[in-house]
Amino acid sequence: MKALTIKVVSLMADCGVVFLSYWLASDWVIGNADATSYFFDRFFLVFALSMLTLATLYVFDVYPHYRGFTSFFGMMLLWDALAYVFLIQGFAVYLSGAIETIGRGIFAASIVIQFLLFSLSKGMISLGVNKYGPKERALIVGYNPWKEFYFDFLKNAKRHELPFEIVGIVSDTCEGEFMRQLPFGVLGPYDEIEKIVQQYQVTTLILTSTYAEKESLQEFLIMAHHNHSRLVSLDQLYEDCMKKVPYQQVNKTELLNECLLANRFAQLKKKRIFDVVLSSFLILVLMPLACLITIGIQLTSAGSIFYIQERVGFRSRPFRMRKFRTMRMDAEKETGAVFTAKNDHRVTPFGKFLRKTHLDEIPQLINVLQGDMSIVGPRPERQEFIQKLEKRIPIYALRLFTKPGITGWAQVAHGYAATVADLEEKFCYDLYYLKHMTISFDIKIVLQTFLHFFLGRGV
């Protein structure tokens, strides 16, 4: 099944979703007897709304990602686009006066049904294409040799569900023992790239840092781009699939510039409004639960209710972070500042429950209101650990370019850090968040946090 055929099927399915949604909504609101005549009387109006929907989904780049709606990130891309679809539909029917023709109840019901049917249909199309449809073919251009994380990534390419099949590598120099462990080999030198692309019907070229060595190769890549071949760097492919930035490989200056641009003033202002609104709402909702937790701590262990500790915040400013106490009062008397282990003997029985459910972090909502923390951001660390990590990672201070968060992309993607190596890995996820920091991404992380909470996973 070719990509064009899949996109045509997707367009037809989306059009059908809009029609079916209004049909079901009219049946739901006014009953089956009158639904048929109602629907056909408004057929052209629904057709116009379906065309408007297709145009909006096209503008928001939904159709090129037809393989990706089996993942949470893929669905969030769809839901982002649907939010604009429903907003534009609402503006269209209200400004044109068509809301009186459609009916407010039917319009509201159709929005709910569209959301469910779009999610279901996109997921089913992705499942079908990924399982039965042939993948596009990709060719790696160049070899440099790769870092270990790139090698592991390419070695397990099938597991990462890439949107294409890697057929091999084209390079003049490609040596190394690990090459024999890859599921593909060297297909030829740079001079044969045009023949290889035609022979293997390659539609995507994955570029490493060595492709710029030959001028003739650059000319071919320009022509390939003109012929609608997709060009993607290995760095970007790794980042898009793994949702983290390998700080060991990237250009430090470029990374610094990207992270600084991600923290532009307007973005931080929007983030602050989001923090204040959500934290205020959660404080009101969770107040009764916080009172019960307070009683539970007093009944199960001697000592204070809150654990207050100095952490490093935005632009290296220290602040006092609050949590419900989960450990004994003398937890660090003998050991000093150490990482919390998975089954730490210092944690009280009631504290284990609080940690597993992350209810111990409710008091941090006060830190958010005070402006020391954000709902979403890198985890706040102690000065001792930051000093250790700055010796191993010179750019570790980049994570202080935004406020620390109660939850964050690193916490959701990696979980608790019990060692310095874990913190290094989480730093890669923090860098990804800094590069892609938006309100939309924050909402995705909050939703995933709630999902982890209800499934009992660590964050």
C-alpha positions as CSV (number, residue, x, y, z in Angstrom):
1,M,0.0,0.0,0.0
2,K,1.7,3.2,-1.2
3,A,1.8,6.3,1.0
4,L,-0.5,8.2,-1.4
5,T,-3.1,5.4,-1.2
6,I,-2.9,5.5,2.6
7,K,-3.4,9.3,2.6
8,V,-6.4,9.0,0.3
9,V,-7.9,6.4,2.5
10,S,-7.3,8.6,5.6
11,L,-9.0,11.6,3.9
12,M,-12.0,9.5,3.0
13,A,-12.2,8.1,6.5
14,D,-11.9,11.5,8.1
15,C,-14.7,12.8,5.8
16,G,-16.8,9.8,6.9
17,V,-16.1,10.5,10.5
18,V,-17.6,14.0,10.3
19,F,-20.7,12.8,8.5
20,L,-21.2,9.8,10.8
21,S,-20.7,12.0,13.9
22,Y,-23.5,14.4,12.9
23,W,-25.7,11.5,12.0
24,L,-25.2,9.8,15.3
25,A,-25.5,13.2,17.2
26,S,-28.9,13.9,15.5
27,D,-30.1,10.4,16.3
28,W,-28.9,10.9,19.9
29,V,-30.6,14.3,20.4
30,I,-33.8,14.2,18.4
31,G,-34.4,10.4,18.0
32,N,-34.1,7.9,15.1
33,A,-37.5,8.8,13.5
34,D,-36.5,12.4,12.7
35,A,-32.7,12.0,12.3
36,T,-32.7,10.9,8.7
37,S,-34.7,13.8,7.3
38,Y,-32.8,16.2,9.6
39,F,-29.5,14.9,8.3
40,F,-30.3,15.1,4.6
41,D,-31.8,18.6,5.0
42,R,-28.4,19.7,6.2
43,F,-26.2,17.5,4.0
44,F,-24.4,20.3,2.3
45,L,-23.7,22.1,5.6
46,V,-22.2,19.0,7.0
47,F,-20.2,18.5,3.8
48,A,-18.8,22.1,4.2
49,L,-17.8,21.3,7.8
50,S,-16.1,18.1,6.7
51,M,-14.0,20.0,4.1
52,L,-13.1,22.5,6.7
53,T,-12.0,19.7,9.0
54,L,-9.8,18.0,6.3
55,A,-8.2,21.4,5.6
56,T,-7.4,22.0,9.3
57,L,-5.9,18.5,9.7
58,Y,-3.8,19.0,6.6
59,V,-2.5,22.4,7.9
60,F,-1.6,20.9,11.2
61,D,0.4,18.1,9.5
62,V,-1.7,15.2,10.6
63,Y,-1.7,13.2,7.4
64,P,2.1,12.6,7.0
65,H,2.1,10.9,10.4
66,Y,-0.4,8.1,9.5
67,R,1.9,5.4,11.1
68,G,2.4,7.2,14.4
69,F,-1.1,7.1,16.0
70,T,-0.4,4.0,18.0
71,S,1.8,5.9,20.5
72,F,0.8,8.4,23.2
73,F,2.8,11.1,21.4
74,G,1.1,10.4,18.1
75,M,-2.3,10.6,19.7
76,M,-1.4,13.9,21.4
77,L,-0.4,15.3,18.0
78,L,-3.9,14.3,16.8
79,W,-5.7,15.7,19.8
80,D,-3.8,19.0,19.4
81,A,-5.0,19.3,15.9
82,L,-8.6,18.2,16.9
83,A,-8.7,21.1,19.4
84,Y,-8.2,23.5,16.6
85,V,-10.6,21.6,14.4
86,F,-13.4,22.0,16.9
87,L,-12.5,25.6,17.6
88,I,-12.7,26.4,13.9
89,Q,-15.9,24.4,13.4
90,G,-17.4,26.4,16.3
91,F,-16.3,29.8,14.9
92,A,-17.7,28.8,11.5
93,V,-21.1,27.7,12.6
94,Y,-21.6,30.6,15.0
95,L,-20.3,33.4,12.8
96,S,-22.3,32.1,9.8
97,G,-25.5,31.6,11.9
98,A,-25.5,27.9,11.0
99,I,-25.7,27.0,14.7
100,E,-29.4,27.7,14.6
101,T,-29.8,25.3,11.6
102,I,-27.7,22.6,13.2
103,G,-28.8,23.0,16.8
104,R,-26.6,23.6,19.8
105,G,-27.2,20.2,21.3
106,I,-26.5,18.3,18.1
107,F,-23.3,20.4,17.5
108,A,-22.0,19.7,21.1
109,A,-22.8,16.0,20.8
110,S,-21.1,15.8,17.4
111,I,-17.9,17.2,18.8
112,V,-17.7,14.5,21.5
113,I,-18.5,11.8,18.9
114,Q,-15.9,13.2,16.4
115,F,-13.2,13.1,19.1
116,L,-13.9,9.4,19.8
117,L,-14.2,8.4,16.2
118,F,-11.1,10.3,15.0
119,S,-9.1,8.7,17.8
120,L,-10.4,5.2,17.0
121,S,-10.1,5.5,13.2
122,K,-6.6,7.0,13.2
123,G,-5.4,4.3,15.7
124,M,-6.9,1.5,13.5
125,I,-5.3,2.9,10.3
126,S,-1.9,3.1,12.0
127,L,-2.2,-0.4,13.4
128,G,-3.2,-1.7,9.9
129,V,-0.5,0.1,8.1
130,N,2.3,-0.8,10.6
131,K,1.3,-4.5,10.6
132,Y,0.4,-5.1,6.9
133,G,1.7,-2.2,4.9
134,P,5.2,-2.1,3.5
135,K,7.5,0.4,5.0
136,E,9.3,3.1,3.1
137,R,13.0,2.4,2.6
138,A,15.9,4.5,4.0
139,L,19.6,4.6,3.3
140,I,22.3,5.9,5.8
141,V,24.7,8.3,4.1
142,G,28.2,8.3,5.7
143,Y,29.9,6.8,8.7
144,N,31.9,8.7,11.3
145,P,32.2,6.1,13.4
146,W,29.1,6.4,15.5
147,K,28.9,6.8,19.3
148,E,27.7,3.8,21.3
149,F,24.2,5.2,21.7
150,Y,23.8,5.6,17.9
151,F,25.0,2.0,17.4
152,D,22.5,0.6,19.9
153,F,19.8,2.7,18.3
154,L,20.5,1.4,14.8
155,K,21.0,-2.1,16.0
156,N,17.5,-2.1,17.5
157,A,15.9,-0.1,14.8
158,K,12.9,-2.4,14.5
159,R,12.1,-2.1,18.2
160,H,12.0,1.7,17.9
161,E,9.3,1.4,15.2
162,L,11.0,3.7,12.7
163,P,8.6,4.9,10.0
164,F,10.9,3.2,7.4
165,E,13.1,0.2,6.9
166,I,16.9,0.9,6.8
167,V,18.3,-1.0,3.8
168,G,22.0,-0.2,4.4
169,I,24.9,2.3,4.4
170,V,26.7,4.1,1.7
171,S,30.2,5.2,2.5
172,D,33.8,5.2,1.3
173,T,35.1,4.2,4.7
174,C,33.2,1.9,7.0
175,E,35.2,-0.2,9.4
176,G,34.7,-1.7,12.8
177,E,33.9,-4.9,14.6
178,F,30.4,-3.7,15.5
179,M,29.4,-3.3,11.8
180,R,28.9,-7.0,11.6
181,Q,26.3,-6.8,14.4
182,L,24.1,-4.4,12.5
183,P,21.0,-5.8,10.7
184,F,22.2,-4.1,7.5
185,G,25.6,-3.7,5.7
186,V,27.5,-1.4,3.4
187,L,25.9,-1.3,0.0
188,G,28.7,0.7,-1.8
189,P,30.8,3.9,-1.9
190,Y,29.4,7.4,-2.4
191,D,30.0,7.3,-6.1
192,E,27.3,4.6,-6.4
193,I,24.7,6.3,-4.3
194,E,22.4,7.1,-7.2
195,K,22.4,3.5,-8.5
196,I,21.8,2.2,-4.9
197,V,18.9,4.6,-4.3
198,Q,17.2,3.4,-7.5
199,Q,17.9,-0.3,-7.0
200,Y,16.5,-0.3,-3.4
201,Q,13.7,2.2,-4.1
202,V,15.0,4.5,-1.3
203,T,12.7,7.4,-0.3
204,T,14.6,8.6,2.8
205,L,18.2,9.5,3.2
206,I,19.7,9.5,6.8
207,L,22.7,11.9,6.9
208,T,25.6,11.5,9.3
209,S,28.2,14.2,9.9
210,T,30.5,12.9,7.1
211,Y,28.2,13.5,4.1
212,A,29.6,17.0,3.5
213,E,33.1,15.6,2.6
214,K,32.3,15.2,-1.1
215,E,30.9,18.0,-3.3
216,S,29.4,15.5,-5.8
217,L,27.5,13.9,-2.9
218,Q,26.1,17.3,-1.8
219,E,24.9,17.9,-5.4
220,F,23.1,14.5,-5.4
221,L,21.4,15.2,-2.1
222,I,20.1,18.5,-3.5
223,M,18.7,16.7,-6.5
224,A,17.2,14.0,-4.3
225,H,15.4,16.7,-2.2
226,H,14.1,18.2,-5.4
227,N,12.7,14.8,-6.3
228,H,10.8,14.6,-3.0
229,S,13.2,12.3,-1.2
230,R,13.1,12.9,2.6
231,L,16.4,14.0,4.1
232,V,16.9,13.6,7.8
233,S,20.0,13.8,10.0
234,L,21.0,10.8,12.2
235,D,21.0,13.2,15.2
236,Q,17.5,14.4,14.5
237,L,16.2,10.9,13.9
238,Y,17.6,9.7,17.2
239,E,16.1,12.7,19.0
240,D,12.7,12.2,17.4
241,C,12.5,8.5,18.1
242,M,14.1,8.4,21.6
243,K,12.7,11.7,22.8
244,K,16.0,12.7,24.3
245,V,19.1,14.6,23.3
246,P,22.5,12.8,23.4
247,Y,24.6,15.6,25.0
248,Q,27.8,13.7,24.3
249,Q,27.4,14.1,20.5
250,V,25.6,17.3,19.8
251,N,27.3,20.6,19.0
252,K,27.5,22.4,22.4
253,T,27.1,25.9,20.9
254,E,24.0,25.0,18.8
255,L,22.5,23.2,21.8
256,L,23.1,26.3,24.0
257,N,21.5,28.5,21.4
258,E,18.4,26.3,21.1
259,C,17.9,26.0,24.8
260,L,18.2,29.8,25.2
261,L,15.7,30.4,22.5
262,A,13.3,27.9,24.0
263,N,13.2,30.0,27.2
264,R,12.0,33.1,25.4
265,F,10.1,35.6,27.6
266,A,6.6,35.0,26.1
267,Q,6.9,31.3,26.5
268,L,7.8,31.6,30.2
269,K,4.9,34.0,30.7
270,K,2.4,31.5,29.3
271,K,4.0,28.8,31.4
272,R,3.6,30.9,34.5
273,I,-0.1,31.4,33.9
274,F,-0.5,27.7,33.3
275,D,1.3,27.0,36.6
276,V,-0.8,29.4,38.7
277,V,-4.1,28.2,37.3
278,L,-3.4,24.5,37.6
279,S,-1.7,24.6,41.0
280,S,-4.5,26.7,42.5
281,F,-7.1,24.2,41.2
282,L,-5.1,21.2,42.5
283,I,-4.6,22.8,45.9
284,L,-8.4,23.3,46.3
285,V,-9.2,19.8,45.1
286,L,-6.5,18.0,47.1
287,M,-6.9,19.9,50.4
288,P,-9.1,17.2,52.0
289,L,-6.6,14.5,50.9
290,A,-3.7,16.6,52.3
291,C,-5.4,16.7,55.7
292,L,-5.8,12.9,55.7
293,I,-2.1,12.5,54.8
294,T,-1.1,14.8,57.7
295,I,-3.0,12.6,60.1
296,G,-1.5,9.4,58.6
297,I,2.1,10.8,59.0
298,Q,1.4,11.7,62.7
299,L,-0.1,8.3,63.5
300,T,2.7,6.2,61.8
301,S,5.9,8.0,62.7
302,A,7.3,10.5,65.1
303,G,8.5,13.9,63.9
304,S,7.4,16.8,61.7
305,I,4.8,16.5,58.9
306,F,6.8,18.3,56.3
307,Y,10.2,17.6,54.9
308,I,11.8,21.0,53.9
309,Q,15.1,20.9,52.0
310,E,17.1,23.5,50.1
311,R,17.2,22.8,46.3
312,V,18.7,24.7,43.4
313,G,16.1,26.4,41.2
314,F,15.9,28.7,38.2
315,R,19.2,30.4,37.3
316,S,20.9,28.6,40.2
317,R,18.8,30.4,42.9
318,P,18.3,28.3,46.0
319,F,14.9,27.7,47.4
320,R,13.2,25.7,50.2
321,M,11.3,22.8,48.7
322,R,8.4,21.3,50.7
323,K,7.3,17.6,50.7
324,F,5.3,15.4,53.0
325,R,7.9,13.5,55.1
326,T,8.3,9.9,54.0
327,M,11.6,9.0,55.9
328,R,12.7,8.8,59.4
329,M,13.7,12.1,61.0
330,D,17.4,10.9,61.3
331,A,17.5,9.5,57.7
332,E,20.8,11.3,56.7
333,K,22.4,11.5,60.1
334,E,25.0,8.8,59.3
335,T,25.1,8.8,55.5
336,G,24.8,12.5,54.6
337,A,23.5,13.4,51.2
338,V,22.9,10.2,49.2
339,F,20.6,9.1,46.5
340,T,17.3,7.5,47.5
341,A,17.4,3.8,46.6
342,K,14.4,1.8,45.2
343,N,13.8,-0.1,48.5
344,D,15.4,2.4,50.8
345,H,15.2,1.2,54.5
346,R,15.0,4.8,55.7
347,V,11.5,5.2,54.2
348,T,8.6,4.6,56.6
349,P,5.8,2.2,55.7
350,F,3.3,5.0,55.2
351,G,6.1,6.9,53.3
352,K,6.4,4.0,50.8
353,F,2.7,4.5,50.0
354,L,3.1,8.2,49.6
355,R,6.2,7.8,47.3
356,K,4.5,5.2,45.2
357,T,1.5,7.4,44.6
358,H,3.6,10.6,44.6
359,L,1.2,12.1,47.1
360,D,4.2,13.3,49.1
361,E,4.7,16.0,46.5
362,I,1.4,17.8,47.1
363,P,3.1,20.5,49.2
364,Q,5.2,21.4,46.2
365,L,2.1,23.1,44.8
366,I,2.8,25.9,47.3
367,N,6.3,26.2,45.8
368,V,4.7,26.5,42.4
369,L,2.4,29.3,43.6
370,Q,5.3,31.1,45.1
371,G,7.2,31.0,41.8
372,D,10.1,28.8,42.9
373,M,8.9,25.8,40.9
374,S,6.8,25.0,37.9
375,I,4.2,22.2,37.4
376,V,6.5,20.8,34.6
377,G,10.3,21.0,34.5
378,P,13.5,19.3,35.4
379,R,13.5,17.7,38.8
380,P,14.9,20.0,41.5
381,E,18.3,18.7,42.7
382,R,20.5,19.4,45.7
383,Q,23.6,21.5,45.3
384,E,25.8,18.6,46.3
385,F,24.6,16.4,43.4
386,I,24.8,19.3,40.9
387,Q,28.4,20.0,41.8
388,K,29.2,16.3,41.2
389,L,27.4,16.2,37.8
390,E,29.0,19.5,36.6
391,K,32.4,17.8,36.8
392,R,31.2,15.0,34.5
393,I,28.8,17.1,32.3
394,P,30.1,20.6,31.8
395,I,26.8,21.8,30.3
396,Y,24.7,20.4,33.2
397,A,23.7,24.0,34.3
398,L,21.6,24.2,31.1
399,R,18.8,22.5,33.0
400,L,18.6,25.5,35.3
401,F,17.5,27.7,32.4
402,T,13.9,26.9,33.4
403,K,12.2,26.4,36.8
404,P,12.3,22.9,38.3
405,G,9.1,21.0,38.1
406,I,6.9,18.7,40.2
407,T,6.8,16.4,37.2
408,G,8.8,16.5,34.0
409,W,9.7,14.7,30.8
410,A,12.7,13.1,32.4
411,Q,10.6,11.8,35.3
412,V,7.9,10.4,33.0
413,A,10.3,8.9,30.5
414,H,13.0,7.5,32.9
415,G,11.6,7.5,36.5
416,Y,13.6,7.7,39.7
417,A,17.3,8.3,39.5
418,A,19.3,6.2,42.0
419,T,22.8,6.8,40.7
420,V,24.9,9.5,39.0
421,A,24.6,7.4,35.7
422,D,20.8,7.7,36.0
423,L,21.0,11.5,36.4
424,E,23.2,11.6,33.3
425,E,20.5,9.7,31.4
426,K,17.8,11.9,32.8
427,F,19.8,15.0,31.7
428,C,19.3,13.8,28.1
429,Y,15.6,13.9,28.6
430,D,15.8,17.3,30.3
431,L,17.6,18.7,27.2
432,Y,14.9,17.4,25.0
433,Y,12.3,19.2,27.1
434,L,14.3,22.4,27.0
435,K,14.5,22.3,23.2
436,H,10.8,21.5,22.8
437,M,9.3,23.4,25.8
438,T,5.7,24.5,25.0
439,I,2.4,24.6,26.9
440,S,1.2,21.8,24.6
441,F,4.2,19.6,25.7
442,D,3.5,20.5,29.3
443,I,-0.1,19.3,29.0
444,K,1.2,16.0,27.4
445,I,3.5,15.5,30.3
446,V,0.8,16.2,32.9
447,L,-1.5,13.8,31.2
448,Q,1.2,11.1,31.2
449,T,1.9,11.8,34.8
450,F,-1.7,11.1,35.7
451,L,-1.7,8.0,33.6
452,H,1.4,6.7,35.5
453,F,-0.3,7.6,38.8
454,F,-3.4,5.5,38.0
455,L,-1.3,2.6,36.7
456,G,0.9,2.7,39.8
457,R,4.2,3.4,38.0
458,G,7.0,5.6,39.3
459,V,7.5,9.1,38.0
